[in-house]
Amino acid sequence: MFDLFQEENQRLKRDLASLRQVIIAAEPTVMVDGRFEEMITTPGKTITIAQSLIAEMTRARQEAQLV
């Protein structure tokens, strides 16, 4: 049972690392505005930052369609 938890923990760490890389590729400013440090020190924050970026991109697309 413990091995199962360890494997799941490792998978989640890999997935969060991959998500951080995608975030950096989509919004490189995260490297200099403090969000990267947040993602490293508080891994769960990676998901919150990704949600925020998706919402921002969605709003920007919708605004661009209105113009």
C-alpha positions in Angstrom: 0.0 0.0 0.0 2.8 2.4 0.9 4.4 1.7 -2.5 1.2 2.7 -4.2 1.2 6.1 -2.4 4.8 6.6 -3.3 4.2 5.9 -6.9 1.2 8.3 -7.0 3.2 11.0 -5.3 6.0 10.6 -7.8 3.5 10.7 -10.7 2.0 13.9 -9.3 5.4 15.5 -8.9 6.2 14.7 -12.6 2.8 16.0 -13.7 3.3 19.3 -11.8 6.8 19.7 -13.2 5.4 19.2 -16.7 2.6 21.7 -16.0 5.2 24.2 -14.8 7.1 23.8 -18.1 3.9 24.4 -20.1 3.1 27.5 -18.0 6.6 28.9 -18.6 6.3 28.3 -22.4 2.9 30.0 -22.5 3.8 32.9 -20.2 7.5 33.4 -19.8 7.0 36.4 -17.5 6.2 33.9 -14.6 10.0 33.5 -14.4 10.5 37.1 -13.3 7.2 38.2 -11.6 7.4 35.8 -8.6 4.9 33.2 -9.8 7.7 30.7 -10.6 9.0 30.8 -7.0 5.4 30.3 -5.8 5.1 27.2 -8.0 8.3 25.8 -6.6 7.8 26.5 -3.0 4.1 25.6 -3.0 3.5 23.0 -5.7 -0.3 23.2 -5.5 0.0 26.8 -6.5 1.0 25.6 -10.0 -2.6 24.5 -10.6 -3.9 27.9 -9.4 -1.5 29.8 -11.7 -2.4 27.6 -14.6 -6.1 28.2 -14.0 -5.5 32.0 -13.9 -3.5 32.0 -17.1 -6.2 30.0 -18.9 -8.8 32.5 -17.7 -6.7 35.4 -18.9 -6.1 33.9 -22.3 -9.8 33.1 -22.7 -10.7 36.7 -21.8 -8.1 38.1 -24.3 -9.5 35.9 -27.1 -13.1 36.9 -26.3 -12.1 40.6 -26.3 -10.2 40.1 -29.6 -13.2 38.6 -31.2 -15.3 41.6 -30.2 -13.0 44.0 -32.0 
